[in-house]
Amino acid sequence: MITAALIRIAEAWTLAAALQLVLWLVQQRTRNAGIVDVGWAASFVLVIALYAYRATAPTAAWLPIALVIGAWSIRLTAYLISRGAASSPEEGRYIDLRERWAPHASRKFFIFFQAQAALVGILASAFVIPFIATPWDHGGWLRGLGAAIAAIGVLGETISDAQLARWKRAHAKAGGICDAGLWAYSRHPNYFFEWCVWIGHAVYGLAFAPAGLVALAGQAIILGSILGVTGIPPTEAQAVRNKGDAYREYQKRVPRFVPMPPKSRGNDV
């Protein structure tokens, strides 16, 4: 089983690397490296299709999680495209990288794009086992729970993104901080529900223990990235630079990550 899993993961990495190579060539022409995010999101539905085509386990073992991952990947890809990730102008963080990496930006962006492909391969290990093994949870109760948690995560992300987009349209000229809907209970509900998606994968993997325990690593990587690397820290730093004291007041009132009741305005305790 270990050999089969490693082969599938290597195939997933290769598939993602090929897609990111194509997208790197595209950004060479468009000068918009934001398309790397579209490629990262889209890679997962391709990986799921590959895993399904090469599956040796019963269909019932992997179909629920495959459907959720496919829906998550397609939704995120469409959302990123709608935000302009694949079209000009280039997002600020990539402009900064292009300036910092000059005059070797092209080569460094190639490495960056391929690093995202490698991350897809690593994260694809979180759901490879259901495609090559038989679960022990007779009746599928644990798989059902895992798929349900992941589906709730997808739904929560969708609602969070829609609420933020709606707020931005309504306050395009006035500015301010979005604290409507889920954003009143968490400063980053989209990140929280993204983590829930991967928690769902981990729970699903428990039905294939001990091999399925590898799924626990995926949620840990995502959580670490959200809390300490590319998620909340740079997002909040940018928000403070742009919004100043208004965002600092929002930070005092609204929980950082896990949705919880906010503090009353003016309550700094």
N, C-alpha and C positions, 0 to 999 in steps of 0.2 A: 504493500500500500504506500509506503514512504516513497518508493521509486516512482510510482504512478503519480503521486501528488507533486513531486519535484518536477516531473516532466510537464505536467499541466501548468504549473506555475511558470516554468521557463517559456512555455508556449504563450502564456498570457503576457509575459514581459516582452517577448519578441513582437507580438501583435501590437502592444502599446508603443513600443519603440519605433515600429514602422509608421504608425499613425503620427507620432510626434516628429519623425523625420520629415514627413510630408508637410506638416504644419510649420515646422521650422523653415522649410523652403518657401512657404507662403509668406511668412513674416519677413523673410529677406526682401520680398517685393513690396509688401504693404507697410513695413516698419511698425507693425503692431504686434508686440509679443503677447498681448492678452489672450491671443488665440490658444496659448498653451493650456489655459484653464478649461477651454471648451474641449480640447483634446483629452485632458485628464478625465473630465466627467463622461465624455462619450466612450472612452476606452472600456468602461465597465460593462456596458451593454454588449459590446463586441466580445469581451471576455466571457460573459455569461453565455452568449451564443456558441462560442468555442467550446466551453465546458459542456454544454448541453449536447452538442454534436458528438463529442468524444466520451460522453457519459457511459459508465459501465454499471452504475447503480440503478435500482428501479426508479422509474419516473417519479413516483410518489415521494421518494426520498429527497429529491432536489427541486421539484417544480414550485412549491410555495415560495421558497427563498429566491429562486430564479425570477419569478414574477415581480417580487418586491424590488429586487436589485435592478431589474430592467426598468421598472417604473421610476425608481429613484434616479437612475442614470439619465433617462430620457428627459425627465422633468428638469433636472439640474442643467443639462446641456441646453435645453430650450430657454431656461431662465437666463443663463449666461449670455446666450446669443441676443436675447431681447434687451439685455442691459448694454449691449454694444461691445462685448468682449472680443468679438471677431471682426469688428469694424472700427474705423477711425472715429474719434481720436484715441490715441493710446492712453491707457490708464496711468495715473500718476506714479504708482510704484514701479511700473516698467520703464517709464521715462527716466526715473531716478537711477534705475539699474543701467540703462543704456548710457547715461552720462557718466556714471561711476566706472563702468567697464570700458569706456572708450580708451584707446582706439581698437580694443580687442572684443568689442561687444558681440560681434557675429559669432565668434568661436565660443565665448562664454554662454551665450544664449543657447547654442547647440548643446552644450553640457547641461544647462539648466533644463531644457526640454527633455533630454534623455534621463535626467534625474527624476523628472515627473513620471516618465515611463517605468523606471525602476520602482518607484513608489507604488504604482499600480500593480506591478508584479508582487510586491511584498504584501499589499493589502488583499490581493486576490487569494492569498493563502487562507484568509478568514472564511472563505466559503467554498474551497475546493473539495473538502472531504465529502460533503453530501453527494457529490457527483461520482464518487468512486467507492463508497462504502454503504453498508446497510445499517440503518438506525436501530437502536435498542428500545426506543419509546413506543411500544406497541399501541396502536391507535393514533399515534402522531401528536399526542398532547403537548409534548415539549417543543416539537417543531412548530406546531400551531401557535404556541405562546411566543416563540422567537419571531416568527413571521408577523404576528400581530404587533409586537413591540416595534419592529422595523417599519411596519406600515404606518403606525401612529407617528413615528419619527418623520416619515415622508410627508404625511398630512400636516404635521406641525410646521415643518419647514415651508411647505406651500402656503399655509396661512400666514406665517410670519413675513415671508417675502411679499405676499399680496398686500398685507396691511401696510408695510413700509412703502411700497410703490404707490399705494393709494394716498397715503399721507403726504408723500413728496409731491404728487400732482396737485393736491389741495393746498399745499403750503409752498409752492414753487417760488413765490416772490417774498413771502414773509420770513422764510427760514425757520430757525428754531430746532428743537430736538423732538424726534418722534417718541412720544410716550403713550401711544394709543394701542388698544388691543393687547396682544401679548407683550408688546414693548413696554407696557406699564408694569410688568412683573419680572422682566429680565431685560438687561441691556443688550443681550445677545441671544434671543430665543431661537434664531435660526441655527446658531452654533449648538445650542443645547439639543435641539431636535435632530441635528446631524449626528451628534453623539448617540442619541437614542437609536438611530438606524443601525449603528455598529454594535450597540448593546444587543439589539435584536439578532444580529448575525452570531454574536457570541452565545446567546441562549440557544439559538438553533443548533449551533455546533455541539452543545452539551449532549444532544441526542445521539451523537456519534462518538462519545467519549470511549477511550482516551484520546484517539487521534483528533477528534473534533475540538479538543481543548485549544488547538492552535488558533481558533477564532478569537480567543481572549486577547491575543496580541494586537489584533486589528483595532479594537476599541481603545486599547491603551495608547497606540500610536496616534489615533485621531484625537483623543483627549489631550495628550501631551502637546500635540501640534496646536490645538485650539487654545489651550491655557498658557502655553509658554513660548510658542514659536511664531507661526504665521497667522494665527487667529486673532484673539482678543488684544494682546499687547500692541501690535502695530495699528490695529483698528482704533483703539482708544487713544493712542498717541496722536493719530491724525485728527480724531474728533476734538481733542483738547486744543490742538493747534488751530483748527478751523472755528470751533464754537466757544472756546475759552471758558469763562465762568459758568455759562449756561450748561455746558456739559459737565463741569465739576459738580454743580448742584444736582444734576441728573444722576451722577455717580453716587452721591450721598444718599439719594432716595431709593434708587432701584437696584435690586440685587444684580451682581455681575453676570451670573451664569444660570444657576438653577432658578426657575420661576418661583417667586414667593411674593406675598403681599408687600407692597412698597411702604416706605415710611411716609409720614405726612410731610407736606412741604414745610420747610423751615425747621424740621426736626433733625438735628445733626447727631443725635445720640445713637 
